[in-house]
């Protein structure tokens, strides 16, 4: 019985010692680890203690070097935790580590698919550092890139479409070719699509819908559209997200973010245009496009703006209780897409110029007056209704502008109308990100030449005009914010739609008149009264504080107490940074000092002997060497984790 008690007590002692070493190592490193990793670290530490205990000879020295053996065991435990953190940064979660491994395998498989696609279209040399001078003419290379992107899937198609709107960073041959991108995908089987509908709406599918048309009206890369009828008899359009598209997009976005980070780390041009920021913005926009609730809010905002402006362009109504993140139910509009409306326009004798003017006015009002605009008004997204009106469809991509940007755009258009170079330069600088070394006089001169070349009456804005504007901006080191680039993209698409609707339509002259009309509207007594009231309300609280603050300032000035106080480290973030740097420096100095002291003591032959072969100075040296190693490892962990 006594033997059993002693064995149990010994086991408890061993386990306690092992766990104590693991906990001590974790606290010394400042790492948060889980249960499994703690157990493994404890086993490693205890095994190390046993191993070194058996190595110490003669046995009488084991008691003297007990602190050294414990220190070495703690150091080895710390080293194990650091190595585990490098190999499995998810901190002792085998499930998370398995999930990461599965994602890595999927990424590797996707990388292989992308490599095969690039090789099929003759783009493989651009994956290696070889001589690319014989890669072909730019137009052929651009076409190969477009075909490869189309084969790559929805995420790459969306990225290519975004790249086509950045002629400031991409050669003209590529922007022109990428503007033709389309994602040709077959429709998903109705059974799979219907399952998405059931997953999102549940019992509402049977209680609200009377019938569905299993054949899609249209099938896009993200969703497909079906005709249906409610039990109330109303005809509706259902936009249903493709099954599994979210996982596909997230996988490709993960790959894009990694590629963007590597490019920005290795290439000057990537750092100049900010590939990581662009990739993050693109990912955010694409995730919003996958969330149909965002599209629902976009439709509501644009519909409200259209109603306020009294525009003749229609926006479909929503059945809000049937709208979810993956399903959108809209009212049915009888009409034909603008790209197929030529015969209908001729048959009804509609005025093409008037229709073009209505569409242009609608888009300009959205952009410059309300700040929420449809980003992709191509002919397929504009419907000619049976009653002769126009309607907008597909609000997955919508741009937003704040009041300052809208004002700058209005000023820009007014300056173009007046051919005022100085005002044009000022308005442009309000839209872009400028630097301190900008030569404004040179910019004004080039803007004047640009206006004379592209924006005179009768000129037709095309892709070359926007490319020229982007090149002018880039040549002066200016960068265009994404929301402003979205405006230019919308204008380019809108121009193509207007030219298809009314080939002789003078977009420049009509835009000038519309902008002048917007300024006239803002100068109406009712508009001025409302604007003055809003500004006055915002200033009342500030004006009420002015007299008291002026009295304080003048009183302090009169008594000679007026001064300026600058507080160093006023922000908590700055204080944490300085404190972290001081701690890191102190740990480094202590580790180096203890290491030097340990070497000196270990090389000293004199000193009192504790055993026939071991002196007291050597014991101190071994302990200091362990402490130095532990502190040094803590410093390395903080450095590699980016802590200060």
For each residue, the residues with C-beta under 8 A, 3 or more apart:
1: 4 5
2: 5 6
3: 6 7
4: 1 7 8
5: 1 2 8 9
6: 2 3 9 10
7: 3 4 10 11
8: 4 5 11 12
9: 5 6 12 13
10: 6 7 13 14
11: 7 8 14 15
12: 8 9 15 16
13: 9 10 16 17
14: 10 11 17 18 46
15: 11 12 18 19 42
16: 12 13 19 20
17: 13 14 20 21 46 49
18: 14 15 21 22 42 43 45 46
19: 15 16 22 23 38 42
20: 16 17 23 24
21: 17 18 24 25 41 42 45 46 49 70 73 74 77
22: 18 19 25 26 38 39 41 42 45 77
23: 19 20 26 27 38
24: 20 21 27 28 74 77
25: 21 22 28 29 41 45 74 77 78 81
26: 22 23 29 31 32 33 38 41 81
27: 23 24 30
28: 24 25 74 78 630 634
29: 25 26 78 81 82 633 634 637
30: 27 634 637 638
31: 26 81 85 91 637
32: 26 91
33: 26 37 38 41 81 84 85 91 92
34: 37 38 91 92 93
35: 38 39 92
36: 39 40 92 94
37: 33 34 40 41 81 84 91 92
38: 19 22 23 26 33 34 35 41 42 92
39: 22 35 36 42 43
40: 36 37 43 44 80 84
41: 21 22 25 26 33 37 38 44 45 77 80 81 84
42: 15 18 19 21 22 38 39 45 46 77
43: 18 39 40 46 47
44: 40 41 47 48 76 77 80
45: 18 21 22 25 41 42 48 49 73 74 76 77 80
46: 14 17 18 21 42 43 49 50 73
47: 43 44 50 51
48: 44 45 51 52 72 73 76 77
49: 17 21 45 46 52 53 69 70 72 73
50: 46 47 53 54
51: 47 48 54 55
52: 48 49 55 56 69 72 73
53: 49 50 56 62 69
54: 50 51
55: 51 52
56: 52 53 59 61 62 65 69
57: 61
58: 61 611 613
59: 56 62
60: 63 64 611
61: 56 57 58 64 65 611 613 614
62: 53 56 59 65 66 69
63: 60 66
64: 60 61 610 611 614 619
65: 56 61 62 68 69 614 619 622
66: 62 63 69 70
67: 70 71 623
68: 65 71 72 619 622 623 626
69: 49 52 53 56 62 65 66 72 73
70: 21 49 66 67 73 74
71: 67 68 74 75 623 626 627 630
72: 48 49 52 68 69 75 76 626
73: 21 45 46 48 49 52 69 70 76 77
74: 21 24 25 28 45 70 71 77 78 626 630
75: 71 72 78 79 626 629 630 633
76: 44 45 48 72 73 79 80
77: 21 22 24 25 41 42 44 45 48 73 74 80 81
78: 25 28 29 74 75 81 82 630 633 634
79: 75 76 82 83 633
80: 40 41 44 45 76 77 83 84
81: 25 26 29 31 33 37 41 77 78 84 85
82: 29 78 79 85 86 633 636 637
83: 79 80 86 87
84: 33 37 40 41 80 81 87 88 92
85: 31 33 81 82 88 89 91 637
86: 82 83 89
87: 83 84
88: 84 85 91 92 97
89: 85 86
90: 93 96 97 100
91: 31 32 33 34 37 85 88
92: 33 34 35 36 37 38 84 88
93: 34 90 96 97
94: 36 97 98
95: 98 99
96: 90 93 99 100
97: 88 90 93 94 100 101
98: 94 95 101 102
99: 95 96 102 103
100: 90 96 97 103 104
101: 97 98 104 105
102: 98 99 105 106
103: 99 100 106 107 251 254
104: 100 101 107 108
105: 101 102 108 109
106: 102 103 109 110 251
107: 103 104 110 111 251 254 255
108: 104 105 111 112
109: 105 106 112 113
110: 106 107 113 114 251 252 255
111: 107 108 114 115 255
112: 108 109 115 116
113: 109 110 116 117
114: 110 111 117 118 152 255
115: 111 112 118 119 124 127
116: 112 113 119 120
117: 113 114 120 121 148 151 152
118: 114 115 121 123 124 126 127 148
119: 115 116 122 123 124
120: 116 117 148 151
121: 117 118 144 145 147 148 151
122: 119 135 136 144
123: 118 119 126 127 141 144 145 148
124: 115 118 119 127 128
125: 128 130 132 135
126: 118 123 132 135
127: 115 118 123 124
128: 124 125
129:
130: 125
131: 134
132: 125 126 135
133:
134: 131
135: 122 125 126 132 141
136: 122 140 141 144
137: 140 141
138: 141 142 171 173 174
139: 142 143 173 177
140: 136 137 143 144
141: 123 135 136 137 138 144 145 173
142: 138 139 145 146 171 173 174 176 177 178
143: 139 140 146 147 177
144: 121 122 123 136 140 141 147 148
145: 121 123 141 142 148 149 160 174 177 178
146: 142 143 149 150 160 177 178 180 181
147: 121 143 144 150 151
148: 117 118 120 121 123 144 145 151 152
149: 145 146 152 156 157 159 160 178 181
150: 146 147 157 181 182 183 184
151: 117 120 121 147 148
152: 114 117 148 149 155 156 157 252
153: 156 157 183 221 248 252
154: 157 158 183 185 221 222 245 248 249
155: 152 158 159 248 249 252 253 256 286
156: 149 152 153 159 160 252
157: 149 150 152 153 154 160 161 181 182 183 221
158: 154 155 161 162 221 282 286 289
159: 149 155 156 162 163 256 282
160: 145 146 149 156 157 163 164 178 181
161: 157 158 164 165 178 179 181
162: 158 159 165 166 282
163: 159 160 166 170 174 175 178
164: 160 161 170 174 175 176 178 179 181
165: 161 162 175 485 486 488 489 492
166: 162 163 169 170 175 470 485
167: 170 172 175 463 466 467 470 471
168: 470 471 473 474 480
169: 166 273 474
170: 163 164 166 167 174 175 178
171: 138 142 174 175
172: 167 175 176 464 467
173: 138 139 141 142 176 177
174: 138 142 145 163 164 170 171 177 178
175: 163 164 165 166 167 170 171 172 178 179 463 467
176: 142 164 172 173 179 180 463
177: 139 142 143 145 146 173 174 180
178: 142 145 146 149 160 161 163 164 170 174 175 181
179: 161 164 175 176 463 492
180: 146 176 177
181: 146 149 150 157 160 161 164 178
182: 150 157
183: 150 153 154 157 220 221
184: 150
185: 154 219 220 221
186: 219
187: 216 219 224
188: 192 193 219 224 242 243
189: 192 193
190: 193 194 214 215
191: 194 195
192: 188 189 195 196 243
193: 188 189 190 196 197 216 224 226 240 242 243
194: 190 191 197 198 212 214
195: 191 192 198 199 243
196: 192 193 199 200 240 241 243 326 327
197: 193 194 200 201 205 238 240 327
198: 194 195 201 202 205
199: 195 196 202 326
200: 196 197 324 325 326 327
201: 197 198 204 205 208 322 324 327
202: 198 199 205
203: 206 207
204: 201 207 208 209 321 322
205: 197 198 201 202 208 209
206: 203 209
207: 203 204 231
208: 201 204 205 230 231 322
209: 204 205 206 212 228 229 230 231
210: 228 229 230 231 233
211: 228 229
212: 194 209 226 227 228 238
213: 217 226 227 228
214: 190 194 226
215: 190 226
216: 187 193 219 224 225 226
217: 213 225 226 227 237
218: 224 225
219: 185 186 187 188 216 224 225
220: 183 185 223 224 225
221: 153 154 157 158 183 185 242 245
222: 154 241 242 245 289 290 396
223: 220 239 240 241 242 245 292
224: 187 188 193 216 218 219 220 239 240 242
225: 216 217 218 219 220 237 238 239 240
226: 193 212 213 214 215 216 217 237 238 240
227: 212 213 217 235 236 237 238 332
228: 209 210 211 212 213 235 236 237 238 329
229: 209 210 211 233 234 235 236
230: 208 209 210 233 234 235 236 319
231: 207 208 209 210
232:
233: 210 229 230
234: 229 230 331 332
235: 227 228 229 230 332
236: 227 228 229 230 319 329 330 331 332
237: 217 225 226 227 228 316 329 330 331 332 333
238: 197 212 225 226 227 228 327 328 329
239: 223 224 225 292 327 328 329 330
240: 193 196 197 223 224 225 226 326 327
241: 196 222 223 245 246 290 292 325 326 327
242: 188 193 221 222 223 224 245
243: 188 192 193 195 196
244: 247 248
245: 154 221 222 223 241 242 248 249 290
246: 241 249 250 290
247: 244 250 251
248: 153 154 155 244 245 251 252
249: 154 155 245 246 252 253 286 287 290
250: 246 247 253 254
251: 103 106 107 110 247 248 254 255
252: 110 152 153 155 156 248 249 255 256
253: 155 249 250 256 257 283 286 287
254: 103 107 250 251 257 258
255: 107 110 111 114 251 252 258 259
256: 155 159 252 253 259 260 279 282 283
257: 253 254 260 261 276 279 280 283
258: 254 255 261 262
259: 255 256 262 263 279
260: 256 257 263 264 270 275 276 278 279
261: 257 258 264 265 275 276
262: 258 259 265 266
263: 259 260 266 267 270 275
264: 260 261 267 270 271 274 275 276
265: 261 262
266: 262 263 270
267: 263 264 270 271
268: 271 272
269: 272 273
270: 260 263 264 266 267 273 274 275
271: 264 267 268 274 275
272: 268 269
273: 169 269 270 278 479
274: 264 270 271 277 278
275: 260 261 263 264 270 271 278 279
276: 257 260 261 264 279 280
277: 274 280 281
278: 260 273 274 275 281 282 482
279: 256 257 259 260 275 276 282 283
280: 257 276 277 283 284
281: 277 278 284 285 482
282: 158 159 162 256 278 279 285 286
283: 253 256 257 279 280 286 287
284: 280 281 287 288
285: 281 282 288 289 397
286: 155 158 249 253 282 283 289 290
287: 249 253 283 284 290 291
288: 284 285 291 294 396
289: 158 222 285 286 294 295 396 397
290: 222 241 245 246 249 286 287 325
291: 287 288 294 295 325
292: 223 239 241 295 296 323 324 325 326 327 328
293: 296 297 323 324 325
294: 288 289 291 297 298
295: 289 291 292 298 299 328 395 396 398
296: 292 293 299 300 318 320 323 328
297: 293 294 300 301
298: 294 295 301 302 372 395 396 398
299: 295 296 302 303 315 316 318 330 395
300: 296 297 303 304 318
301: 297 298 304 305 370 372 398
302: 298 299 305 306 315 366 370 372 373 374 392 395 398
303: 299 300 306 307 315 317
304: 300 301 307 308
305: 301 302 308 309 365 366 369 370 372
306: 302 303 309 311 313 314 315 362 366
307: 303 304 310
308: 304 305 370
309: 305 306 362 365 369 370
310: 307
311: 306 358 361 362 365
312: 358 362 389 390
313: 306 358 359 362 389 390 391 392
314: 306 333 385 389 390 391 392
315: 299 302 303 306 391 392
316: 237 299 330 331 333 391 393
317: 303 330 331
318: 296 299 300 323 328 329 330 331
319: 230 236 322 323 329 330 331
320: 296 323
321: 204
322: 201 204 208 319 327 329
323: 292 293 296 318 319 320 327 328 329
324: 200 201 292 293 327
325: 200 241 290 291 292 293
326: 196 199 200 240 241 292
327: 196 197 200 201 238 239 240 241 292 322 323 324
328: 238 239 292 295 296 318 323
329: 228 236 237 238 239 318 319 322 323
330: 236 237 239 299 316 317 318 319
331: 234 236 237 316 317 318 319
332: 227 234 235 236 237
333: 237 314 316 383 385 391
334: 385 386
335: 341 383 384 385 386 391
336: 340 341 344 383 384
337: 340 341 379 380 382 383 384
338: 341 379 380 382 383 384 390 497 500 501
339: 379 380 500
340: 336 337
341: 335 336 337 338 344 345 384
342: 345 346
343: 346 347
344: 336 341 347 348 350 384
345: 341 342 348 350 352 355 384
346: 342 343 349
347: 343 344
348: 344 345 388
349: 346
350: 344 345 354 355 388
351: 354 355
352: 345 355 356 501 502 505
353: 356 357 502 504 505
354: 350 351 357 358
355: 345 350 351 352 358 359 384 390 501 502
356: 352 353 359 360 498 501 502 505 510
357: 353 354 360 361 505 510
358: 311 312 313 354 355 361 362 390
359: 313 355 356 362 363 377 382 390 494 497 498 501
360: 356 357 363 364 494 498 507 510 511 514
361: 311 357 358 364 365 514
362: 306 309 311 312 313 358 359 365 366 390 392
363: 359 360 366 367 373 374 377 490 494
364: 360 361 367 368 369 511 514 515 518
365: 305 309 311 361 362 368 369 370 518
366: 302 305 306 362 363 369 370 372 373 374
367: 363 364 370 371 373 399 401 406 409 487 490
368: 364 365 406 409 410 413 515 518
369: 305 309 364 365 366 406 518
370: 301 302 305 308 309 365 366 367 373
371: 367 400 401 402 403 405 406
372: 298 301 302 305 366 398 399 400
373: 302 363 366 367 370 398 399 400 401 487 490
374: 302 363 366 377 381 392 395 397 398 490
375: 397 398 399 486 489 490 493
376: 381 394 397 490 493
377: 359 363 374 381 382 392 490 493 494 497
378: 381 382 493 496 497
379: 337 338 339 382 496 497 500 501
380: 337 338 339 393
381: 374 376 377 378 392 393 394
382: 337 338 359 377 378 379 390 391 392 393 497
383: 333 335 336 337 338 390 391 392 393
384: 335 336 337 338 341 344 345 355 388 389 390
385: 314 333 334 335 388 389 390 391
386: 334 335
387:
388: 348 350 384 385
389: 312 313 314 384 385
390: 312 313 314 338 355 358 359 362 382 383 384 385
391: 313 314 315 316 333 335 382 383 385
392: 302 313 314 315 362 374 377 381 382 383 395
393: 316 380 381 382 383
394: 376 381
395: 295 298 299 302 374 392 398
396: 222 288 289 295 298
397: 285 289 374 375 376
398: 295 298 301 302 372 373 374 375 395
399: 367 372 373 375 483 486 487 490
400: 371 372 373 483
401: 367 371 373 405 406 409 483 487
402: 371 405 406
403: 371 406 407
404: 407 408 430
405: 371 401 402 408 409 430 431 483 484
406: 367 368 369 371 401 402 403 409 410
407: 403 404 410 411 430
408: 404 405 411 412 427 428 430 431
409: 367 368 401 405 406 412 413 427 431 487
410: 368 406 407 413 414 515 518 519
411: 407 408 414 415 423 426 427 430
412: 408 409 415 416 424 427 428 431
413: 368 409 410 416 417 511 512 515
414: 410 411 417 418 423 515 516 519
415: 411 412 418 419 420 421 423 424 426 427
416: 412 413 419 424 451 455 512
417: 413 414 512 515 516
418: 414 415 423
419: 415 416 451
420: 415 423 424
421: 415 424 425 444 445 447 448 451
422: 425 426 444
423: 411 414 415 418 420 426 427
424: 412 415 416 420 421 427 428 444 447 448 451
425: 421 422 428 429 440 443 444 447
426: 411 415 422 423 429 430
427: 408 409 411 412 415 423 424 430 431
428: 408 412 424 425 431 432 443 447 473
429: 425 426 432 434 438 440 478
430: 404 405 407 408 411 426 427
431: 405 408 409 412 427 428 480 481 484
432: 428 429 473 478 479 480 481 484
433: 478 479 480 481
434: 429 438 478
435: 438 477 478
436:
437: 477
438: 429 434 435 443 476 477 478
439: 442 443 476
440: 425 429 443 444
441: 444 445
442: 439 445 446 476
443: 425 428 438 439 440 446 447 476
444: 421 422 424 425 440 441 447 448
445: 421 441 442 448 449
446: 442 443 449 450 472 475
447: 421 424 425 428 443 444 450 451 472
448: 421 424 444 445 451 452
449: 445 446 452 453
450: 446 447 453 454 455 468 469 472
451: 416 419 421 424 447 448 454 455 456
452: 448 449 455 456
453: 449 450 468
454: 450 451 459 461 465 468 469
455: 416 450 451 452 459 461 465 508
456: 451 452 459 508
457: 506 508 509
458: 506 508 509
459: 454 455 456 465 508
460: 495 499 507 508
461: 454 455 465 466 491 492 495 507 508
462: 465 466 492 495
463: 167 175 176 179 466 467 492
464: 172 467 468
465: 454 455 459 461 462 468 469
466: 167 461 462 463 469 470 488 491 492
467: 167 172 175 463 464 470 471
468: 450 453 454 464 465 471 472
469: 450 454 465 466 472 473 488
470: 166 167 168 466 467 473 474 480 488
471: 167 168 467 468 474 475
472: 446 447 450 468 469 475 476
473: 168 428 432 469 470 476 478 479 480
474: 168 169 470 471 477 478
475: 446 471 472
476: 438 439 442 443 472 473
477: 435 437 438 474
478: 429 432 433 434 435 438 473 474
479: 273 432 433 473
480: 168 431 432 433 470 473 484 485 488
481: 431 432 433 484 485
482: 278 281 485 486
483: 399 400 401 405 486 487
484: 405 431 432 480 481 487 488
485: 165 166 480 481 482 488 489
486: 165 375 399 482 483 489 490
487: 367 373 399 401 409 483 484 490 491
488: 165 466 469 470 480 484 485 491 492
489: 165 375 485 486 492 493
490: 363 367 373 374 375 376 377 399 486 487 493 494
491: 461 466 487 488 494 495
492: 165 179 461 462 463 466 488 489 495 496
493: 375 376 377 378 489 490 496 497
494: 359 360 363 377 490 491 497 498
495: 460 461 462 491 492 498 499 507
496: 378 379 492 493 499 500
497: 338 359 377 378 379 382 493 494 500 501
498: 356 359 360 494 495 501 502 505 507
499: 460 495 496 502 503 505
500: 338 339 379 496 497 503
501: 338 352 355 356 359 379 497 498 505
502: 352 353 355 356 498 499 505
503: 499 500
504: 353
505: 352 353 356 357 498 499 501 502 510
506: 457 458 509 510
507: 360 460 461 495 498 510 511
508: 455 456 457 458 459 460 461 511 512
509: 457 458 506 512 513
510: 356 357 360 505 506 507 513 514
511: 360 364 413 507 508 514 515
512: 413 416 417 508 509 515 516
513: 509 510 516 517
514: 360 361 364 510 511 517 518
515: 364 368 410 413 414 417 511 512 518 519
516: 414 417 512 513 519 520
517: 513 514 520 521
518: 364 365 368 369 410 514 515 521 522
519: 410 414 515 516 522 523
520: 516 517 523 524
521: 517 518 524 527
522: 518 519 527 528 531
523: 519 520 527 528
524: 520 521 527 528
525: 528 529
526: 529 530
527: 521 522 523 524 530 531
528: 522 523 524 525 531 532
529: 525 526 532 533
530: 526 527 533 534
531: 522 527 528 534 535
532: 528 529 535 536
533: 529 530 536 537
534: 530 531 537 538
535: 531 532 538 539
536: 532 533 539 540
537: 533 534 540
538: 534 535 541 542
539: 535 536 542 543
540: 536 537 543 544
541: 538 544 545
542: 538 539 545 546
543: 539 540 546
544: 540 541 547
545: 541 542 548 549
546: 542 543 549 550
547: 544 550 551
548: 545 551 552
549: 545 546 552 553
550: 546 547 553 554
551: 547 548 554 555
552: 548 549 555 556
553: 549 550 556 557 562
554: 550 551 557 558
555: 551 552 558 559
556: 552 553 559 561 562
557: 553 554 560 561 562
558: 554 555
559: 555 556
560: 557
561: 556 557
562: 553 556 557
563:
564:
565:
566:
567: 570
568: 574
569: 574 575 578
570: 567 574
571: 574 575
572: 575 576
573: 576 577
574: 568 569 570 571 577 578
575: 569 571 572 578 579
576: 572 573 579 580
577: 573 574 580 581 644
578: 569 574 575 581 582
579: 575 576 582 583
580: 576 577 583 584 643 644
581: 577 578 584 585 644
582: 578 579 585 586
583: 579 580 586 587
584: 580 581 587 588 635 638 639 643 644
585: 581 582 588 589
586: 582 583 589 590
587: 583 584 590 591 631 634 635 638
588: 584 585 591 592 635
589: 585 586 592 593
590: 586 587 593 594 631
591: 587 588 594 595 628 631 632 635
592: 588 589 595 596 628
593: 589 590 596 597
594: 590 591 597 598 624 625 627 628 631
595: 591 592 598 599 624 625 628 629 632
596: 592 593 599 600
597: 593 594 600 601 621 624
598: 594 595 601 602 621 622 624 625 628
599: 595 596 602 603 621 625
600: 596 597 603 604 621
601: 597 598 604 617 618 620 621 624
602: 598 599 617 618 621 622 625
603: 599 600
604: 600 601 607 615 617 618 621
605:
606: 615 617
607: 604 615 616 617 618
608: 615 616
609: 612 614 615 616
610: 64 614 615 616 619
611: 58 60 61 64 614
612: 609
613: 58 61
614: 61 64 65 609 610 611 618 619
615: 604 606 607 608 609 610 618 619
616: 607 608 609 610 619 620
617: 601 602 604 606 607 620 621
618: 601 602 604 607 614 615 621 622
619: 64 65 68 610 614 615 616 622 623
620: 601 616 617 623 624
621: 597 598 599 600 601 602 604 617 618 624 625
622: 65 68 598 602 618 619 625 626
623: 67 68 71 619 620 626 627
624: 594 595 597 598 601 620 621 627 628
625: 594 595 598 599 602 621 622 628 629
626: 68 71 72 74 75 622 623 629 630
627: 71 594 623 624 630 631
628: 591 592 594 595 598 624 625 631 632
629: 75 595 625 626 632 633
630: 28 71 74 75 78 626 627 633 634
631: 587 590 591 594 627 628 634 635
632: 591 595 628 629 635 636
633: 29 75 78 79 82 629 630 636 637
634: 28 29 30 78 587 630 631 637 638
635: 584 587 588 591 631 632 638 639
636: 82 632 633 639 640
637: 29 30 31 82 85 633 634 640 641
638: 30 584 587 634 635 641 643 644
639: 584 635 636 642 643
640: 636 637
641: 637 638
642: 639
643: 580 584 638 639
644: 577 580 581 584 638
